[in-house]
Amino acid sequence: MTKKKILFLCSWYPNKFKPTLGNFVQKHAEAVSQYNETVVLAVFPSTSITKTEITESKRSNLSEIIVYYPKASNGIKLFRLIKNFRAHKKAFNTGYKLVKEKIGTPEIVHLNVTYPLGIWAIWLKWRKKIPYVISEHSSGFHILSNHSYPKNILILCKLILRNSAVLLPVSENLKNNLKLLSPKSRFSIIPNVVDEHLFIPKAFENKDCVKLIHISTGVDEIKNLSGMIRVFEKIRQANLSVTLDIVSDGDTKYAEDLTNSFDLKNVVLFHSTKTTSEIAQMIQESDGLLLFSNYENFPCVIAESLMCGKPVISSDVNGIPEHVNSLNGILVKPKDEIALFEAIKRFIVIKNDFDSTEIRRYALEHFSYTEVGEKFSQIYDQVARSAK
């Protein structure tokens, strides 16, 4: 593999307004930067600023450029849309000039999440002859569900998907959904990545009770915190010694209110945004990860838990069963609160039967920076050869 100049173009990325947005994309960028000259470019609108702002930073081998542009929110809709698009285009052009100052003309654009920045990936292909690949994470492509992108966005995305050199969904399930939009595309599944040097197994025994952890945005429509809390009310009534730490960067007041209404304040504990190191420590100090999502692709927290050698209790949705099985966890049907209650009861009995070393070994083979970084680099080499 030869080192390439890679523009990591990101629709989702941690920023000053949403510090954890697309943190899994940032981890992909870090993995890629171990093998390639990599610059991140992300562009975000804001109604709280009056002129373009630029943030540049360096993370080990990775350069990051984030451009914020003022977004109009008043006036006639058509004029507002035109004004905002012009501001968005100007912000991208400003950022792209900085990219070229750092690495010259990129050899490959790695687009992360098709909408909305995919328009610039296809523009760079048509105008600058730079091929692009797409890593996709969004459940907006679950097009047979009621939570997919609107039709007008899917039409735009279809054009962007079909012009990519390779589509890189994080799960087989997402690949199958993308195939409905772009059936002739070339695919390669590359999952979320975990820093194997930070997320490591540590001996930690919770003697008094079983300690589970849940980490998510807390959006109830997706993550179903309400269902989990109702299950923990049943657990309390059954006098089972289990606690749950909920870590979220979102609005979980509804979940906290429900917890208080059940008098579960000593059983279900809420935590605000944590650093990656703090997340690693909390997983290490738990007995396992708990998810009860209504739909997902493949959440990064599962890979993080497995990298720490911790088993997972989760709903059996979308990309999750591709990696979670009886060797490293327990799966239940989504929204089936009785099944989740029974799964937690079973977990109390069998939690020490899971082989932490084997769980970690599987994670290293699938989710490590080394493994994923090499896979991306192999894709880049293939794309570069095809472009000649």
C-alpha positions as CSV (number, residue, x, y, z in Angstrom):
1,M,0.0,0.0,0.0
2,T,1.2,3.5,-0.9
3,K,0.5,6.6,1.1
4,K,-2.3,8.6,-0.4
5,K,-3.5,12.2,0.0
6,I,-7.0,11.8,1.3
7,L,-9.7,14.5,1.8
8,F,-12.0,13.2,4.5
9,L,-15.2,15.1,3.6
10,C,-17.7,14.9,6.5
11,S,-21.4,15.6,6.7
12,W,-21.2,14.5,10.4
13,Y,-18.3,15.4,12.6
14,P,-17.7,16.6,16.2
15,N,-18.0,20.4,16.3
16,K,-18.5,23.3,18.7
17,F,-22.3,23.1,18.5
18,K,-22.5,19.3,18.7
19,P,-19.3,17.9,20.2
20,T,-20.2,14.3,19.8
21,L,-21.9,14.4,16.3
22,G,-20.3,11.7,14.2
23,N,-17.5,10.9,16.7
24,F,-17.4,7.5,15.0
25,V,-16.5,9.4,11.7
26,Q,-13.6,11.1,13.6
27,K,-12.4,7.6,14.7
28,H,-12.4,6.4,11.1
29,A,-10.4,9.5,10.1
30,E,-7.9,8.7,12.8
31,A,-7.5,5.1,11.6
32,V,-7.0,6.3,8.0
33,S,-4.4,8.9,9.1
34,Q,-2.2,6.1,10.4
35,Y,-1.5,5.1,6.8
36,N,-2.3,8.2,4.7
37,E,-1.9,11.9,4.6
38,T,-5.4,12.9,5.7
39,V,-7.2,16.1,6.1
40,V,-10.8,16.4,7.5
41,L,-13.1,19.0,6.1
42,A,-16.5,19.6,7.6
43,V,-19.0,22.5,7.0
44,F,-21.8,23.5,9.4
45,P,-24.4,26.2,9.3
46,S,-25.3,28.4,12.4
47,T,-27.9,31.0,13.0
48,S,-25.8,32.4,15.9
49,I,-22.9,33.8,13.8
50,T,-22.8,36.6,11.3
51,K,-19.6,35.7,9.3
52,T,-17.7,32.6,8.3
53,E,-15.6,31.1,11.1
54,I,-12.8,28.5,10.7
55,T,-11.4,26.1,13.2
56,E,-8.2,24.2,12.4
57,S,-6.7,21.5,14.7
58,K,-4.3,18.6,14.7
59,R,-4.9,15.2,16.2
60,S,-1.6,13.2,15.9
61,N,-1.3,12.6,12.1
62,L,-4.8,14.0,11.4
63,S,-5.5,17.6,10.3
64,E,-9.0,18.9,10.8
65,I,-10.7,21.9,9.2
66,I,-14.2,22.9,10.3
67,V,-15.9,25.8,8.6
68,Y,-19.0,27.4,10.2
69,Y,-21.1,29.7,8.0
70,P,-24.1,32.0,8.9
71,K,-27.4,30.6,8.1
72,A,-30.4,32.8,7.2
73,S,-33.6,31.9,9.0
74,N,-35.9,34.7,8.0
75,G,-37.4,36.0,4.8
76,I,-39.0,34.5,1.8
77,K,-38.3,30.8,1.6
78,L,-36.9,30.7,-1.9
79,F,-34.6,33.6,-1.4
80,R,-33.5,32.1,2.0
81,L,-32.7,28.8,0.3
82,I,-30.6,30.5,-2.4
83,K,-28.8,32.6,0.2
84,N,-28.0,29.6,2.4
85,F,-26.8,27.5,-0.5
86,R,-24.4,30.3,-1.6
87,A,-23.1,30.6,1.9
88,H,-22.7,26.8,2.1
89,K,-20.8,26.8,-1.2
90,K,-18.5,29.7,-0.1
91,A,-17.8,27.8,3.1
92,F,-16.8,24.7,1.3
93,N,-14.6,26.6,-1.2
94,T,-12.9,28.3,1.7
95,G,-12.2,25.0,3.4
96,Y,-11.1,23.3,0.3
97,K,-8.5,26.0,-0.3
98,L,-7.1,25.2,3.1
99,V,-7.1,21.5,2.3
100,K,-4.9,22.2,-0.8
101,E,-2.5,24.3,1.3
102,K,-2.0,21.3,3.5
103,I,-1.7,18.3,1.1
104,G,-2.1,19.7,-2.4
105,T,-4.8,18.3,-4.6
106,P,-6.3,15.2,-2.9
107,E,-5.9,11.9,-4.7
108,I,-9.2,10.5,-3.3
109,V,-12.2,12.1,-1.5
110,H,-13.6,9.9,1.3
111,L,-17.1,11.2,1.8
112,N,-18.6,10.4,5.2
113,V,-22.4,10.3,5.2
114,T,-23.8,11.1,1.8
115,Y,-26.1,13.9,2.7
116,P,-25.6,16.9,2.6
117,L,-21.9,17.2,1.7
118,G,-22.1,14.6,-1.1
119,I,-22.8,17.4,-3.6
120,W,-19.2,18.6,-3.2
121,A,-17.8,15.1,-3.6
122,I,-19.6,14.7,-6.9
123,W,-18.6,18.2,-7.9
124,L,-14.9,17.4,-7.2
125,K,-15.2,14.3,-9.3
126,W,-16.8,16.1,-12.3
127,R,-14.7,19.3,-12.2
128,K,-11.4,18.1,-10.7
129,K,-11.4,14.4,-11.8
130,I,-11.0,13.3,-8.2
131,P,-12.7,9.9,-7.4
132,Y,-14.6,9.5,-4.2
133,V,-15.7,6.7,-1.9
134,I,-18.5,6.9,0.6
135,S,-18.6,5.6,4.2
136,E,-22.3,5.5,5.2
137,H,-23.8,5.3,8.7
138,S,-27.2,6.9,8.3
139,S,-30.5,5.1,9.1
140,G,-32.0,7.6,6.6
141,F,-31.3,4.9,4.0
142,H,-33.7,2.4,5.6
143,I,-35.9,3.3,2.7
144,L,-38.6,0.7,3.4
145,S,-39.2,2.1,6.9
146,N,-41.0,5.2,8.1
147,H,-37.8,6.9,9.2
148,S,-36.0,7.2,5.9
149,Y,-34.9,10.4,4.2
150,P,-37.6,12.3,2.3
151,K,-38.0,11.4,-1.4
152,N,-36.3,14.6,-2.7
153,I,-33.2,13.9,-0.6
154,L,-33.1,10.2,-1.7
155,I,-33.2,11.3,-5.3
156,L,-30.1,13.5,-4.7
157,C,-28.4,10.8,-2.7
158,K,-29.1,8.3,-5.5
159,L,-27.1,10.4,-7.9
160,I,-24.2,10.8,-5.4
161,L,-24.2,7.1,-4.5
162,R,-24.1,5.9,-8.1
163,N,-21.1,8.1,-9.0
164,S,-19.0,6.9,-6.2
165,A,-16.1,4.5,-6.8
166,V,-17.0,2.3,-3.8
167,L,-19.7,2.3,-1.2
168,L,-18.5,1.5,2.3
169,P,-21.5,0.9,4.6
170,V,-20.8,-0.1,8.2
171,S,-23.1,-3.1,8.1
172,E,-24.5,-5.7,5.7
173,N,-28.0,-4.6,6.5
174,L,-27.2,-1.0,5.4
175,K,-25.5,-2.4,2.3
176,N,-28.8,-4.1,1.4
177,N,-30.7,-0.9,1.8
178,L,-28.2,1.1,-0.3
179,K,-28.4,-1.5,-3.0
180,L,-32.0,-0.6,-3.5
181,L,-30.9,2.9,-4.5
182,S,-27.6,2.0,-6.3
183,P,-27.8,-1.7,-7.4
184,K,-24.7,-1.6,-9.7
185,S,-22.4,0.0,-7.2
186,R,-19.3,-1.8,-5.8
187,F,-19.6,-2.4,-2.1
188,S,-17.2,-3.2,0.7
189,I,-18.4,-3.4,4.3
190,I,-16.1,-1.6,6.8
191,P,-17.5,-1.3,10.3
192,N,-17.0,1.3,13.0
193,V,-13.6,1.5,14.5
194,V,-12.3,1.5,18.1
195,D,-8.9,2.6,19.5
196,E,-7.6,-0.8,20.7
197,H,-5.0,0.9,22.9
198,L,-7.6,2.9,24.9
199,F,-10.5,0.4,25.0
200,I,-8.8,-2.5,26.8
201,P,-10.0,-5.2,29.2
202,K,-9.5,-4.4,32.9
203,A,-10.1,-6.7,35.8
204,F,-13.1,-5.2,37.7
205,E,-15.6,-7.1,39.7
206,N,-19.0,-5.6,40.8
207,K,-19.6,-7.7,43.8
208,D,-22.9,-6.2,45.1
209,C,-24.8,-6.1,41.9
210,V,-24.7,-6.4,38.1
211,K,-23.7,-3.1,36.5
212,L,-24.9,-2.3,33.0
213,I,-24.2,0.7,30.9
214,H,-26.1,2.4,28.1
215,I,-24.5,5.0,25.8
216,S,-26.4,6.9,23.2
217,T,-28.0,10.2,22.0
218,G,-31.1,9.3,24.1
219,V,-33.5,9.9,21.3
220,D,-36.4,7.8,22.4
221,E,-37.8,7.0,19.0
222,I,-34.6,5.3,18.1
223,K,-33.0,4.2,21.4
224,N,-36.1,3.4,23.4
225,L,-34.9,4.5,26.8
226,S,-38.5,4.5,28.0
227,G,-38.8,0.8,27.3
228,M,-35.5,0.1,29.2
229,I,-36.6,2.1,32.2
230,R,-40.0,0.3,32.3
231,V,-38.0,-3.0,32.3
232,F,-35.9,-1.7,35.2
233,E,-39.1,-1.0,37.2
234,K,-39.9,-4.7,36.7
235,I,-36.3,-5.6,37.8
236,R,-36.7,-3.5,41.0
237,Q,-40.0,-5.1,41.8
238,A,-38.3,-8.5,41.4
239,N,-35.6,-7.5,43.8
240,L,-32.9,-8.2,41.3
241,S,-29.5,-6.5,42.0
242,V,-28.9,-4.7,38.7
243,T,-28.1,-1.0,38.1
244,L,-28.0,0.9,34.8
245,D,-25.7,3.9,34.0
246,I,-27.2,6.0,31.1
247,V,-24.6,8.2,29.4
248,S,-26.1,10.6,26.9
249,D,-25.2,13.9,25.1
250,G,-28.9,14.5,24.3
251,D,-32.0,15.6,26.1
252,T,-33.0,12.8,28.5
253,K,-35.3,14.8,30.7
254,Y,-38.2,12.6,29.6
255,A,-36.3,9.5,30.7
256,E,-35.2,11.1,34.0
257,D,-38.8,12.0,34.7
258,L,-39.9,8.5,34.0
259,T,-37.2,7.1,36.3
260,N,-38.3,9.4,39.1
261,S,-41.9,8.4,38.7
262,F,-40.8,4.8,39.3
263,D,-38.5,5.8,42.2
264,L,-35.6,4.3,40.4
265,K,-33.1,7.1,41.2
266,N,-30.7,4.6,42.9
267,V,-31.1,2.0,40.2
268,V,-30.9,4.0,36.9
269,L,-28.3,6.8,37.0
270,F,-27.9,9.5,34.3
271,H,-24.6,11.0,33.1
272,S,-24.0,13.8,30.7
273,T,-21.4,13.9,27.9
274,K,-18.2,12.1,28.6
275,T,-14.8,12.1,27.0
276,T,-13.7,9.0,25.0
277,S,-11.3,8.1,27.9
278,E,-14.1,8.4,30.4
279,I,-16.4,6.2,28.3
280,A,-13.7,3.6,28.1
281,Q,-13.3,3.6,31.9
282,M,-17.1,3.3,32.4
283,I,-17.3,0.4,30.1
284,Q,-14.4,-1.3,31.8
285,E,-16.1,-0.9,35.2
286,S,-19.4,-2.3,33.9
287,D,-20.5,-5.9,33.5
288,G,-21.9,-5.3,30.0
289,L,-23.5,-2.9,27.6
290,L,-27.3,-2.6,27.2
291,L,-29.1,-1.4,24.1
292,F,-32.8,-1.6,23.3
293,S,-33.0,0.3,20.1
294,N,-36.0,0.2,17.7
295,Y,-33.6,0.5,14.8
296,E,-29.8,1.0,14.2
297,N,-27.1,0.4,11.8
298,F,-24.1,-0.8,13.8
299,P,-23.5,1.5,16.8
300,C,-19.9,2.3,17.7
301,V,-20.6,1.6,21.4
302,I,-21.0,-2.1,20.7
303,A,-17.6,-2.3,19.1
304,E,-16.2,-0.4,22.1
305,S,-17.8,-2.7,24.6
306,L,-16.5,-5.8,22.7
307,M,-13.0,-4.3,22.5
308,C,-13.1,-4.1,26.3
309,G,-14.1,-7.7,26.5
310,K,-17.6,-6.9,27.7
311,P,-20.7,-8.7,26.5
312,V,-23.7,-6.9,25.0
313,I,-27.5,-7.2,25.6
314,S,-29.3,-5.7,22.7
315,S,-32.3,-5.7,20.5
316,D,-31.9,-7.8,17.3
317,V,-32.1,-5.0,14.7
318,N,-30.4,-4.1,11.5
319,G,-26.6,-4.5,11.6
320,I,-26.4,-5.5,15.3
321,P,-26.8,-9.3,14.8
322,E,-23.9,-9.3,12.3
323,H,-21.6,-9.0,15.3
324,V,-23.5,-9.8,18.4
325,N,-24.3,-13.5,19.1
326,S,-24.4,-16.0,21.9
327,L,-20.7,-15.9,22.3
328,N,-20.6,-12.2,23.2
329,G,-24.1,-11.3,24.2
330,I,-27.8,-11.8,24.2
331,L,-30.2,-10.5,21.6
332,V,-34.0,-9.8,22.0
333,K,-36.7,-8.6,19.7
334,P,-37.1,-4.8,19.6
335,K,-39.8,-3.3,21.8
336,D,-40.3,-6.7,23.6
337,E,-39.9,-5.6,27.2
338,I,-40.7,-9.0,28.6
339,A,-37.9,-10.5,26.5
340,L,-35.5,-7.8,27.7
341,F,-36.5,-8.5,31.3
342,E,-35.8,-12.2,30.9
343,A,-32.5,-11.5,29.1
344,I,-31.2,-9.4,32.0
345,K,-32.3,-12.1,34.4
346,R,-30.4,-14.6,32.4
347,F,-27.4,-12.3,32.1
348,I,-27.2,-12.2,35.9
349,V,-26.7,-16.0,35.9
350,I,-24.3,-16.4,32.9
351,K,-22.3,-13.1,32.9
352,N,-19.2,-14.9,34.1
353,D,-19.5,-17.5,31.3
354,F,-18.6,-15.1,28.6
355,D,-14.9,-15.3,27.5
356,S,-13.5,-11.8,27.7
357,T,-10.4,-12.8,25.9
358,E,-12.3,-14.2,22.9
359,I,-14.6,-11.2,22.8
360,R,-11.6,-8.9,22.7
361,R,-9.9,-11.1,20.0
362,Y,-13.0,-10.8,17.8
363,A,-13.0,-7.0,18.3
364,L,-9.4,-6.7,17.4
365,E,-10.0,-8.6,14.1
366,H,-12.9,-6.5,13.1
367,F,-12.8,-3.0,14.7
368,S,-9.2,-2.0,15.6
369,Y,-7.5,1.1,14.1
370,T,-4.9,-1.2,12.6
371,E,-7.4,-3.5,10.8
372,V,-9.8,-0.8,9.7
373,G,-7.1,1.6,8.6
374,E,-5.5,-1.1,6.4
375,K,-8.9,-2.0,4.9
376,F,-9.5,1.6,3.9
377,S,-6.0,2.0,2.5
378,Q,-6.5,-1.1,0.3
379,I,-9.7,0.4,-1.0
380,Y,-7.8,3.7,-1.8
381,D,-5.1,1.8,-3.7
382,Q,-7.7,0.0,-5.8
383,V,-9.6,3.2,-6.6
384,A,-6.4,5.0,-7.5
385,R,-5.3,2.2,-9.9
386,S,-8.7,2.2,-11.5
387,A,-8.6,6.0,-12.0
388,K,-5.4,5.9,-14.0
